Amino acid sequence: MVLLESEQFLTELTRLFQKCRLSGSVYITLKKYDGRTKPTPRKGSVEGVEPSDNKCLLRATDGKKKISTVVSSKEVNKFQMAYSNLLRANMDGLKKRDKKSKSKKSKAAQ
């Protein structure tokens, strides 16, 4: 997995969307990140150290290529605006779901 800066992550995410436009999927995950790279042991000393700066870890993959970035709380507003614009621009190829009529469902239930 490649850890990128915020701007580089957005450009690589655009490339992933373009590559998977006709066929394929892009998976995006978001979680709170505390800066640890190693898991905490189950037994032993439990340290309740709270980080002074909250961070978010974003990961994206198409099954083959993985990219990630860490966004601090100071730059989250700027990143969120750019990220939402990117999602709006690249999610235009989604298929609409077929809506089945409610009368067919009610007839089947009776």
Secondary structure, 3 states (H helix, E strand, C coil): CEEECHHHHHHHHHHHHHHCCCCCCCEEEEEEECCCCCCCCCCCCCCCCCCCCCEEEEEEECCCCEEEEEEECCCHHHHHHHHHHHHHHHCCCCCCCCCCCHHHHHHHHC
